[in-house]
């Protein structure tokens, strides 16, 4: 049975949702601006590729360690207050990256920066899920994912305007993060309370809602594996470097194309059936990559990444239907942690697949992310129907 949202009027509910979406979307813009900026800065510092990768991977480690404690901190200090603190920490961290010239210090700074980002996402998604009407939750999550995707796409464009050297890009990114606090302040009377629950462990959410929670793991692995290894795969099957980079644009477009239509569909059918169908499409699309070329490959990447992204969106909506209050926040924390686990698994697995079965092992590795999840969802559907 779906959890009821807080006692808000329709206008208040829309304002609460808009504030949370605006906050996390501005954060998304700041992330997509800062991640390449920091990598380029490390390159200028003479840092090796291995150490650049290790410093970037600190983001996943920070989320895995800190994010599970976000609901407890929000219950103690308040959702809005903790969100505003995280906004300030991210802005200050970006200034610190530029001000500190010792690379060794970039690891603790990156840890703090990424922990604050992870907490921002957990609490913002909790806010959106709590305020969304149960019968429109999929639609609301579709809007959230679309706006967030547009924010991510806009980040690199900002770098074109500010450049990648000097203080300008860092200060711009810091201002963007601080701007994310403005919609929160405007809706300060509408932030959700962290009530009820609180006694469940991280593993209990995986047991209670494996379909919803592991959707984030599949998304994290498939998305980051694709972003990291697709250009390399394209080069190895004969594409020129410029064309190989353009293929990544198809992934970015797929992130925003069908979020709202699939969200509407998620409000009308069993979300588990939808998740099973999406994962089958993702698996089948990956297996078709070796047989596709030219325009066909562009189209396949576009639609296949739509499948990848929708697993996250529909999984998040399914999570909101299962839990409420503090339990929903804790479940959302588990969701974000598993996304980061997927982020750390995806690129190495895709690269290993490419090395083991060159060059198409990349495609086979992607299909291996989707196939077990499709089987898990199908098993849960059959099990539930047999019980009823």
C-alpha positions in Angstrom: 0.0 0.0 0.0 1.3 3.4 -0.9 2.4 5.8 1.8 0.5 9.0 2.1 2.2 12.4 1.6 2.3 15.0 4.3 -0.9 17.0 4.9 -0.2 19.7 2.3 -2.6 21.4 0.0 -2.2 20.9 -3.7 -0.5 24.4 -4.1 1.8 23.8 -1.2 2.7 20.3 -2.4 3.6 21.7 -5.9 5.7 24.4 -4.2 7.5 21.9 -2.0 8.2 19.6 -5.0 9.4 22.5 -7.2 11.8 23.7 -4.4 13.4 20.3 -4.0 13.7 19.7 -7.7 15.2 23.2 -8.3 17.7 22.6 -5.5 19.0 19.2 -6.7 19.0 20.3 -10.4 21.2 23.3 -9.7 23.4 20.9 -7.7 23.5 18.6 -10.8 24.6 21.5 -12.9 27.4 22.3 -10.4 28.5 18.6 -10.4 28.7 18.4 -14.2 30.7 21.6 -14.2 33.1 20.6 -11.3 33.9 17.0 -12.1 35.7 17.7 -15.5 37.1 21.0 -14.1 38.8 19.1 -11.2 40.2 16.4 -13.6 41.6 19.1 -15.9 43.1 20.9 -12.9 44.8 17.7 -11.7 46.2 17.2 -15.2 47.7 20.7 -15.1 49.2 19.8 -11.7 51.0 16.9 -13.4 49.0 14.2 -11.6 49.0 10.8 -13.3 45.9 9.3 -14.8 45.8 6.6 -12.0 45.8 9.2 -9.3 43.2 11.3 -11.0 41.0 8.2 -11.2 41.7 7.4 -7.5 40.8 10.9 -6.4 37.6 10.8 -8.5 36.7 7.4 -7.0 36.9 9.0 -3.5 33.4 10.4 -4.3 31.9 6.9 -4.3 33.7 5.9 -1.1 32.5 9.1 0.7 28.9 8.4 -0.2 29.1 4.8 0.8 30.5 5.8 4.2 28.5 8.9 5.1 25.2 8.7 3.3 23.7 5.9 5.5 23.9 8.4 8.4 22.0 11.2 6.6 18.5 10.2 7.9 19.8 10.2 11.4 21.4 13.6 11.1 18.3 15.0 9.4 16.1 13.6 12.2 18.3 15.4 14.7 19.0 18.7 13.0 16.1 19.0 10.5 15.9 18.3 6.8 16.0 21.9 5.7 18.9 22.9 8.0 21.0 19.9 7.0 20.4 20.6 3.3 21.5 24.2 3.7 24.6 23.1 5.6 25.5 20.7 2.7 25.0 23.5 0.2 27.4 25.7 2.1 29.9 22.8 2.4 29.9 22.0 -1.3 30.5 25.7 -2.2 33.3 26.0 0.4 34.9 22.8 -0.9 35.1 24.1 -4.4 36.9 27.2 -3.2 39.3 25.0 -1.2 40.2 22.9 -4.2 41.5 26.0 -6.0 43.1 27.5 -2.9 45.0 24.4 -1.8 48.0 23.5 -4.0 49.0 20.3 -2.3 47.4 17.3 -4.2 47.4 15.2 -1.0 44.9 17.6 0.5 42.5 17.0 -2.4 41.6 13.6 -1.0 40.0 14.8 2.3 38.5 17.8 0.4 37.0 15.5 -2.2 35.7 13.2 0.6 33.9 16.1 2.3 32.6 17.6 -1.0 31.2 14.2 -2.1 29.7 13.3 1.3 27.8 16.6 1.3 26.7 16.0 -2.3 25.4 12.5 -1.4 23.5 13.9 1.5 22.0 16.6 -0.7 20.7 14.0 -3.1 19.3 11.7 -0.4 17.4 14.4 1.4 16.2 16.1 -1.8 14.8 12.9 -3.3 13.2 12.1 0.1 11.6 15.5 0.0 10.3 15.0 -3.5 9.1 11.4 -2.8 7.3 12.6 0.4 5.5 15.5 -1.2 4.5 13.7 -4.4 0.9 12.4 -4.5 0.9 8.6 -4.6 -1.1 8.5 -7.7 1.3 10.9 -9.5 4.6 9.8 -8.0 6.0 8.3 -11.3 5.1 11.5 -13.1 6.8 13.7 -10.5 9.9 11.5 -10.6 9.9 11.8 -14.3 9.9 15.6 -14.1 12.7 15.5 -11.5 14.9 13.2 -13.6 14.3 15.4 -16.7 15.2 18.6 -15.0 18.2 17.0 -13.3 19.4 15.7 -16.7 19.1 19.1 -18.2 21.2 20.5 -15.3 23.9 17.9 -15.9 23.9 18.7 -19.6 24.3 22.5 -18.9 27.4 22.2 -16.8 30.0 21.7 -19.6 28.4 24.6 -21.4 29.1 26.9 -18.5 32.8 25.8 -18.6 32.9 27.1 -22.2 31.9 30.5 -20.9 34.2 30.6 -17.9 37.2 28.7 -19.2 38.9 25.9 -17.2 41.7 27.9 -15.6 41.9 30.6 -12.9 39.4 31.3 -10.3 36.4 32.0 -12.5 35.1 28.4 -13.0 35.5 27.6 -9.3 33.7 30.7 -8.1 31.0 30.2 -10.7 30.5 26.6 -9.5 30.5 27.7 -5.8 27.8 30.4 -6.6 25.7 27.8 -8.4 25.8 25.6 -5.3 24.9 28.5 -3.0 22.0 29.3 -5.4 20.6 25.8 -4.8 19.8 27.0 -1.3 17.5 29.8 -2.5 14.5 27.6 -3.4 14.9 25.7 -0.1 14.7 29.0 1.8 11.6 30.0 -0.2 9.9 26.8 0.8 11.3 26.6 4.4 7.8 26.0 5.9 7.2 23.0 3.6 10.2 20.8 4.3 9.2 17.3 5.4 9.6 16.1 9.0 11.7 13.0 9.7 9.2 11.1 11.7 8.6 7.4 12.5 10.8 4.4 11.7 14.5 4.7 12.2 15.1 1.2 13.6 15.8 -0.6 10.3 19.3 -1.5 9.1 20.7 -0.9 5.7 20.5 -4.6 4.8 16.8 -4.7 5.9 15.8 -2.4 3.0 17.6 -4.6 0.5 15.6 -7.6 1.9 12.3 -5.7 2.1 12.5 -3.9 -1.3 15.2 -5.6 -3.4 13.6 -4.6 -6.7 13.4 -0.9 -5.8 16.8 -0.6 -4.1 19.0 -2.6 -6.5 17.6 -0.6 -9.4 20.2 2.1 -8.3 23.0 -0.5 -8.4 22.1 -1.5 -12.0 21.8 2.1 -13.1 25.1 3.2 -11.5 27.0 0.3 -13.1 25.5 0.6 -16.5 25.6 4.4 -16.7 29.2 4.9 -15.5 30.4 1.9 -17.5 28.9 3.4 -20.6 30.3 6.9 -20.0 33.7 5.6 -19.2 34.2 2.9 -21.9 31.9 3.7 -24.8 34.4 6.1 -26.5 37.1 3.5 -26.2 34.8 0.8 -27.6 33.9 3.1 -30.5 37.6 3.7 -31.3 38.2 -0.1 -31.3 35.4 -0.8 -33.7 36.7 1.8 -36.2 35.1 5.1 -35.3 37.2 8.3 -35.4 37.9 10.0 -32.1 35.5 12.9 -32.8 32.7 10.5 -33.7 33.5 8.3 -30.7 33.1 11.3 -28.4 29.8 12.2 -30.1 28.3 8.8 -29.2 28.4 9.9 -25.6 26.0 12.7 -26.5 23.4 10.1 -27.4 23.7 8.8 -23.9 23.1 12.3 -22.5 20.1 12.8 -24.7 18.7 9.5 -23.7 18.8 10.7 -20.1 16.0 13.2 -20.6 14.0 12.0 -23.6 11.4 9.7 -22.1 11.5 10.4 -18.4 8.0 12.0 -18.2 6.2 9.5 -20.5 7.7 6.6 -18.6 6.9 8.3 -15.3 3.2 8.6 -16.4 3.2 4.9 -17.4 4.6 4.0 -14.0 1.5 5.5 -12.4 -0.8 3.3 -14.4 0.8 -0.2 -14.3 2.7 -2.3 -11.8 6.1 -0.7 -11.5 7.8 -4.0 -11.2 6.5 -5.1 -14.6 7.8 -1.9 -16.0 11.2 -2.3 -14.4 11.4 -5.9 -15.7 10.5 -4.7 -19.3 13.0 -1.9 -19.1 15.8 -4.2 -18.0 15.1 -6.7 -20.7 15.2 -3.8 -23.3 18.6 -2.7 -21.8 20.0 -6.2 -21.9 18.8 -6.8 -25.5 20.0 -3.4 -26.7 23.5 -4.1 -25.3 23.6 -7.4 -27.0 22.7 -5.8 -30.3 25.6 -3.3 -30.2 28.1 -5.6 -32.0 25.7 -6.0 -34.9 24.9 -2.2 -35.3 26.8 0.5 -37.0 26.4 4.1 -38.3 23.0 5.8 -37.7 21.7 2.5 -36.3 24.3 2.6 -33.5 23.3 6.2 -32.6 19.6 5.2 -32.4 20.4 2.1 -30.4 22.5 4.0 -27.9 19.8 6.7 -27.6 17.0 4.2 -26.8 19.2 1.8 -24.8 20.3 4.6 -22.4 16.7 5.6 -22.0 16.2 2.1 -20.5 19.2 2.6 -18.2 18.0 5.9 -16.9 14.4 4.8 -16.4 15.5 2.0 -14.1 16.6 4.7 -11.6 13.5 6.8 -12.0 10.9 4.0 -11.8 12.9 2.4 -9.0 12.9 5.6 -7.0 9.1 5.9 -7.5 8.7 2.3 -6.4 10.7 3.0 -3.3 8.4 5.9 -2.4 5.4 3.6 -2.6 6.9 1.2 -0.1 8.1 3.4 2.7 7.2 6.6 4.5 8.8 9.1 7.0 12.2 8.3 8.3 12.1 4.8 6.8 11.8 6.4 3.4 14.8 8.6 4.0 16.8 5.6 5.2 15.7 3.6 2.2 16.7 6.5 -0.1 20.1 6.5 1.6 20.4 2.7 0.8 19.4 3.6 -2.8 22.1 6.2 -3.2 24.7 4.0 -1.5 24.0 1.2 -4.0 24.2 3.6 -6.9 27.7 4.5 -5.7 28.6 0.8 -5.4 27.4 0.5 -9.0 29.5 3.5 -10.0 32.6 1.8 -8.6 31.8 -1.6 -10.2 30.7 -0.4 -13.7 33.8 1.0 -15.4 36.2 -1.8 -14.2 33.7 -4.5 -15.2 33.1 -2.9 -18.7 36.8 -2.5 -19.2 37.5 -6.1 -18.1 34.9 -7.4 -20.5 36.4 -5.5 -23.4 39.9 -7.0 -22.5 38.5 -10.5 -22.1 36.6 -10.5 -25.4 37.9 -7.6 -27.6 36.2 -5.4 -28.6 32.6 -6.5 -28.1 33.1 -7.6 -24.5 32.0 -4.1 -23.6 28.5 -4.8 -24.9 28.4 -8.2 -23.2 29.4 -6.6 -19.9 26.6 -4.1 -20.2 24.1 -6.9 -20.8 25.4 -8.7 -17.7 24.3 -5.7 -15.6 20.7 -5.9 -16.8 20.1 -9.6 -17.1 20.3 -10.6 -13.4 18.1 -7.7 -12.4 15.5 -8.7 -15.0 15.5 -12.2 -13.4 15.2 -10.8 -9.9 12.2 -8.6 -10.8 10.5 -11.5 -12.7 11.0 -13.7 -9.6 9.6 -11.2 -7.3 6.5 -10.7 -9.5 5.8 -14.4 -9.7 6.4 -14.9 -6.0 4.0 -12.1 -5.1 1.3 -13.4 -7.4 1.6 -16.9 -6.0 1.2 -15.7 -2.5 -1.9 -13.6 -3.4 
